[in-house]
């Protein structure tokens, strides 16, 4: 029951629909790890964008390399994570190659986890 609403009003309003926002989409994907690297796809910088059209929610992600054997598996895991987070949406995901992934796409946190020198990292040349 919603705080501040009488029980009858809370029941009448029904369950809240999950609304995709940049923050909520990213949050739904933090549990999706690249199994070869052991870092989630958000911090790894694999998320290339998403769109919402009506009840359609579409995610675009990339892999660290076109030769990545787990790319399709990551796409499936990401789609499943979206479907759980946004059950009122028809969720899809696709693997894209543009723009290509680069270590500069990673967050500083991922760079630290993977042993990259973060003191020389300049995000200004690779903002997304």
For each residue, the residues with C-beta under 8 A, 3 or more apart:
1: 5 7 10 11
2: 5 10 13
3:
4:
5: 1 2 9 10 13
6: 9 10
7: 1 10 11
8: 11 12
9: 5 6 12 13
10: 1 2 5 6 7 13
11: 1 7 8 14
12: 8 9
13: 2 5 9 10
14: 11
15:
16:
17: 88
18: 24 85 86 87 88 89
19: 24
20: 24 25 50 52 57 86 89
21: 24 25
22: 25 26
23: 26 27
24: 18 19 20 21 27 28 85
25: 20 21 22 28 29 50 57 59 82 85
26: 22 23 29 30 42 47
27: 23 24 30 85
28: 24 25 31 81 82 84 85 86
29: 25 26 32 40 41 42 47 59 78 81 82
30: 26 27 40 42 43
31: 28 40 81
32: 29 40 41 42 74 77 78 81
33: 37 38 39 40 41
34: 37 38 39 40 41 44 46 63 64 70 74
35: 38 70 73 74
36: 64 68 69 70
37: 33 34 44 64 114
38: 33 34 35
39: 33 34 43 44 106 110 113 114
40: 29 30 31 32 33 34 43 44
41: 29 32 33 34 44 46 47 61 74 78
42: 26 29 30 32 45 46 47 107
43: 30 39 40 106 107 109 110 113
44: 34 37 39 40 41 64 105 106 110
45: 42 101 104 105 106 107 110 128
46: 34 41 42 61 62 63 64 74 101 105
47: 26 29 41 42 50 59 60 61
48: 60 61 62 96 99
49: 59 60
50: 20 25 47 57 58 59 60
51: 56 57 58
52: 20 56 57 58 89
53: 56 58
54:
55: 88 89 90
56: 51 52 53 89 90 92
57: 20 25 50 51 52 82 86 89 90 91 92
58: 50 51 52 53 91 92 93 94
59: 25 29 47 49 50 78 79 82 91 92 93 94
60: 47 48 49 50 93 94 96
61: 41 46 47 48 74 75 78 93 94 95 96
62: 46 48 95 96 97 99 100 101
63: 34 46 66 68 70 71 74 95 101
64: 34 36 37 44 46 68 101
65: 68 101
66: 63 97
67:
68: 36 63 64 65 71
69: 36
70: 34 35 36 63 73 74
71: 63 68 74 75 95
72: 75 76 95
73: 35 70 76 77
74: 32 34 35 41 46 61 63 70 71 77 78 95
75: 61 71 72 78 79 93 94 95
76: 72 73 79 80 93
77: 32 73 74 80 81
78: 29 32 41 59 61 74 75 81 82 93
79: 59 75 76 82 83 91 92 93
80: 76 77 83 84
81: 28 29 31 32 77 78 84 85
82: 25 28 29 57 59 78 79 85 86 89 91 93
83: 79 80 86 87 89 91
84: 28 80 81 87
85: 18 24 25 27 28 81 82
86: 18 20 28 57 82 83 89 91
87: 18 83 84
88: 17 18 55
89: 18 20 52 55 56 57 82 83 86
90: 55 56 57
91: 57 58 59 79 82 83 86
92: 56 57 58 59 79
93: 58 59 60 61 75 76 78 79 82
94: 58 59 60 61 75
95: 61 62 63 71 72 74 75
96: 48 60 61 62
97: 62 66 100
98:
99: 48 62
100: 62 97
101: 45 46 62 63 64 65 105
102: 105 126
103: 106 111 116
104: 45 121 123 125 126
105: 44 45 46 101 102 126 128
106: 39 43 44 45 103 110 111 114 116
107: 42 43 45 110 111
108: 111 112 118 121
109: 43 112 113
110: 39 43 44 45 106 107 113 114
111: 103 106 107 108 114 116 117 118 121
112: 108 109 115 116 118
113: 39 43 109 110
114: 37 39 106 110 111
115: 112
116: 103 106 111 112 121
117: 111 120 121
118: 108 111 112 121
119:
120: 117
121: 104 108 111 116 117 118
122: 125 126
123: 104 126 127
124: 127
125: 104 122
126: 102 104 105 122 123
127: 123 124
128: 45 105
